């Protein structure tokens, strides 16, 4: 008969062979207690020790810090709120005069996906900070006429406007990182 790992270990003096539920294994000693993690490590178990001294950051984190130090740009840019139709007209006119596109986030304060998406868009706004301006509009704080004018039907909606016209739109009903990728693609296509 061929020796199984349990029989070989028992023969070598490694411990008792245990047969439970059709498995063969070796029990090294008594079963661990529920609070075994609080006890001091026994001589059988290897203790993990860290070398003294400062911890070193991962190479990717160090490279990211160097990149930020070189660029000296903001990490995030707060989205400016638009609260009226006149303010939106003024924002569109300024953008047209400066010849820069703007991104509008149409959201609601009660919308969970909108709330999750806003900080991620603020980070994205930092990437495009001087070239593109980002604004947010709470649909509950503006007249319905303005919402209809922009053609917003679902929230969150992210629209790219250029020359006072809506050029593209992303409706953010899925995972926020996917929405950010879609917004980034939308911006890249318009540039």
N, C-alpha and C positions, 0 to 999 in steps of 0.2 A: 504494500500500500504506500502510495506517495505521501510524503510528510506535508501537511498543510502548514501555513505560517504559524498557526497557534500551537501545533504539535512541536514544530521546530523551536519556537520560543520557549515552550515548557521544558523541552529537553535540554535547552541551553541554560535553564535556570532563570529565565526572564520573568517568571510569574506564573500564576495559575491560568490555565486555559479556561475561557468562559464561553459557553455555548448558549446564546440567547437569540431567539427569533431567527434561527437559521444562520446567524452570522458567527464567524469565528474571530476571536480577538483576544487580546492579552490585557488583563487588568493589572496595572502597575501597583496597586495597593488599595486601601480603603476608598470608598466613593467620596468625592469631594463634598464638603458641607455647603449649605446654601450661602453662607457668609464667608466662604473660603477666600474671597478676594481681600478680606480685611486682615487675614492672618499673615504673618511673616512668611516669605517664601521659604519652602523647605530646601534641604540640600539637593533633593532630586530635581527640583525645577530650576531652570536657569533664570537668574534675575537679570533684568535689563538695566544697564547703567549707561548714562550719557557722559561723554567727555566734558570736563569742565571748560568753561569759556563761552564766548558769545555765540549765539546761534547765527548761522549764515542763511540768508534768504535764498530761495530757489533762483536759478539763473534767469528764468522767465520774469520773475518779479523784479530782479535787479535791472534787467533790460528795459522793462516798462518804466521803472523809475528814471532811468537815464533818458528815455525818450521824452517823458514828461518834463524833465529838467531842461532838455534841449529846446522843446517847443515853448515852454512857459505859457501855455494857453490854459484856459479854465478847464476844470474837470467836468463841470456841468453848468448849464445856463438855464436860469429860471424862465419858464414860458410866460411871456407877458400876457395878461388877460385882456380880452376884448369884451366890453360890456354893452356896446350899443352899435347900431347900424352906422352912425356917424363916425364912430371910432374906427370901425372896419374900413369905411371909405377912406379915412385919413391914412390908415396903415397901408392900404392898397396904393394910394396915390404916392406916398413916400417911397414905397418899394419900386413903383414904376419910374419915379424920378431918379432913383439911385440905380436902376436897372439890375435889381436883385430879386430873386424869387422869395416867396414866403411859404411857410408850412403852417397850416391851421389844424389844430387838434380840436375836434368837436366832441365834447364829453358832457357827462352829467355827474353831479356830486354823489349820486346814489349808485352809480354804475361801478361795480367792482373791477371789471376789466379796464375801465378808464383810469381808475385809481392806480392799478398796478402798472399801467402803461406810461403814465405821465413821468415818473422819475427816469425811466429808460429813454424816453424822448428828450428829457433834459440833458442826459449824457450825450445823446446823438446830436443835440443842438450845439454842444461844445465842440464837436468834431467839425461842424460846418459854420462855426460862429461868425466869422466876418463876412462870409459869402452869402449865407442864407439866414433869415430871421424866422424864429418859431414863435407862434402865438397859440393860446388856448381860449376856447369859447365854451362856457357852460350854457347848454341849451335851455336850462331852467331860468337863466338870468337875462336872456335876450329875448326880444320879440319873436314870435313865431314867423313873422314875415322874413326876418333875416335867415332863419333856419331853412325856410322854403327857398329863398333866393340862392342859397348855396347848394341846394339839392341834397341835404342831409336826410337820410332815411333810417340809418342805423348808427349805433354808437358802440365803441369809439370809431370815428371816421377821421382819417388824416388826409388832408387835401394839400396839394401843391398848387399855388397860384403864381402866375407870372403875367405881367402886362394886364393886370386887373381881371384876368380870366382864370377859371379853374382849368388846370392842365391835366391833372391826374388825381386819383383817389385810391386810398387803401382803407378797407373796412376791417377793423381789428377785432374780429370775433374769435380768434384762435390764440394760441400761446404768444406771449408778448415778445419773445425772442424771434419768432417767425414774423410777427408784425414789423419789428424793427428792421429785419432783413428786407422785407418788402418795401418799407419806406426808404431804406438806403438805395435799393435798386431803382425806385421811382425817382429819387433825386439824381442818381447817376445818369439815368436816361435823359433827364431834362438838361443836364449841364453840358 
